[in-house]
Amino acid sequence: MTLKQYQSFIAVANHGSFSEAAEQTGISQPTLSRLIKQLEDELQVELIDRYHRPLQLTNVGDFFYKNLKTLLNELDTLTALTKKMGKPSPTLTIGFVPSVLYGLLPDVIELLKQQYPDLEVQLKDISSYQQIDALKSGDIDVGLGRFAFNNKQTQQVLLRNEPYVAALPIKHRLANKEVIQLNDLISETLILYHQTYLPKTTKNGVTEPLLHIFNEVGLKPHKTAQVRDLQIALGLVAAFEGVTLVPESLKTERTDKIVYKPIQQKNATTPIYLHTLADLYHPAVEQFLSVIYKIYDIRKINYSGRSLN
């Protein structure tokens, strides 16, 4: 069996037509038919039901198509990444979730450029889970996200656990408290803003990140409101429409209308992960991680100190 046979079969299955597949691949229709017939002979199965119009795959053909398509996509990804790693780009493309940008990322980028002036840096706003596919496709070289995952082709380094703080209207009844307990907030409207949820394996199936924090200590807010992003959530807090929890690095936002208070519960934290490929990654990723830890040292922030691999 050859790669050309596989590609010919995928083309016919995608188009549902020998003629259209031949036009798309640039292979003559007789040659295309012969390649697929050779594949069927070697597999000793019929992959295509040629007696139906439009053309259909057999049951075993449909099974083979779905799995072969996945394998060929992975092969394309591997080929592209191998070429990229063999001749690294002078640009380090960093994917990030917005909440990280409000934290120390600008300081990290500034120091990275100071220490490595020949390195170009490009930033892309991309969700934690989307970063996995973006790494595999080569769209980004490294990602900064908030959620753990398990994927053999990529690796994840926990940088630190960032505390959540309670965001309250500046004239809120709790605004003068030094420390907030989650129990103080259950009668308030809790404004939720996450678009990406935790894995479904979480305790009691609570996957919304803020509700998960309450659930971990046996609490459930009486009322919630859902918005599409964190800045809208803070806008509603400023308008006295509710309260929310945000990463500590956002406590400089809208301070004329919002007060931020530490939360007593130890579990009220949000992780920051660095994501990259497991084996082949841009050489500047090591430099990037080193600079992150330098910034943490300067700011006297506790961190994991883990290295890649």
SULPE-V135406 format. One record per backbone hydrogen bond with DSSP energy under -1.0 kcal/mol. CO is the residue of the C=O (numbers start at 0). NH is the residue of the N-H. E is the energy in kcal/mol with one decimal. If there is no record, write none. Layout:
co nh e
CO NH E
CO NH E
//
This chain:
co nh e
1 5 -1.9
2 6 -2.8
3 7 -2.1
4 8 -2.3
5 9 -2.5
6 10 -2.1
7 11 -2.1
8 12 -2.6
9 13 -2.6
10 14 -2.1
11 15 -2.4
16 20 -1.8
17 21 -2.5
18 22 -2.0
19 23 -2.2
20 24 -2.4
21 25 -1.7
27 31 -2.5
28 32 -2.5
29 33 -2.2
30 34 -2.4
31 35 -2.0
32 36 -2.2
33 37 -2.4
34 38 -1.8
35 39 -2.6
36 40 -2.4
37 41 -2.2
38 42 -2.2
39 43 -1.7
39 44 -1.5
46 57 -2.0
47 49 -1.1
48 55 -1.2
55 48 -2.8
57 61 -2.7
58 62 -1.9
59 63 -2.4
60 64 -2.6
61 65 -2.3
62 66 -1.8
63 67 -2.8
64 68 -2.6
65 69 -1.3
66 70 -2.0
67 71 -2.8
68 72 -2.2
69 73 -2.1
70 74 -2.1
71 75 -2.5
72 76 -2.3
73 77 -2.7
74 78 -2.6
75 79 -2.5
76 80 -2.7
77 81 -2.5
78 82 -2.1
79 83 -2.1
80 84 -3.0
81 85 -2.1
82 86 -1.3
89 119 -2.5
91 121 -2.4
92 140 -2.8
92 141 -1.6
93 123 -2.8
94 143 -2.2
95 125 -2.6
96 99 -1.7
97 101 -1.1
99 102 -1.2
99 104 -1.1
103 107 -2.4
104 108 -2.8
105 109 -2.1
106 110 -2.3
107 111 -2.6
108 112 -2.3
109 113 -1.7
110 114 -2.6
111 115 -2.1
115 118 -2.0
119 91 -3.2
121 93 -3.4
123 95 -2.5
126 130 -1.3
128 131 -1.0
129 133 -2.0
130 134 -2.1
131 135 -1.9
132 136 -2.3
133 138 -1.5
133 139 -1.5
141 94 -3.0
142 274 -2.9
143 96 -1.2
144 272 -3.0
152 277 -2.6
154 275 -2.1
156 273 -2.8
158 303 -2.5
159 271 -2.3
161 269 -3.2
162 247 -2.5
164 245 -2.3
165 260 -2.3
166 243 -1.5
167 258 -2.9
168 171 -2.4
171 174 -1.7
173 176 -1.8
179 263 -2.4
180 183 -1.7
181 184 -1.7
184 187 -1.8
185 221 -3.1
188 242 -2.7
189 224 -2.1
191 226 -2.7
198 201 -1.4
201 204 -2.3
202 205 -1.7
206 197 -3.1
207 211 -2.5
208 212 -1.4
209 213 -1.5
210 214 -2.8
211 215 -2.0
213 216 -1.3
213 218 -2.6
214 217 -2.0
222 189 -2.6
224 191 -3.5
228 232 -1.7
229 233 -2.3
230 234 -1.9
231 235 -2.1
232 236 -2.0
233 237 -2.5
234 238 -1.3
235 240 -2.9
236 239 -1.9
242 190 -3.1
243 166 -3.2
245 164 -2.7
246 249 -2.4
247 250 -1.9
249 252 -2.2
253 256 -1.9
253 257 -2.0
256 169 -2.4
258 167 -2.8
260 165 -3.0
261 179 -3.0
264 267 -1.2
266 268 -2.5
267 163 -2.8
269 161 -2.6
271 158 -2.8
271 159 -1.1
272 144 -2.1
273 156 -2.8
274 142 -2.6
275 154 -3.3
281 284 -2.2
283 287 -2.5
284 288 -2.5
285 289 -2.1
286 290 -2.2
287 291 -2.0
288 292 -2.0
289 293 -1.7
290 294 -2.2
291 295 -2.1
292 296 -2.3
293 297 -2.4
294 298 -2.4
295 300 -2.8
//
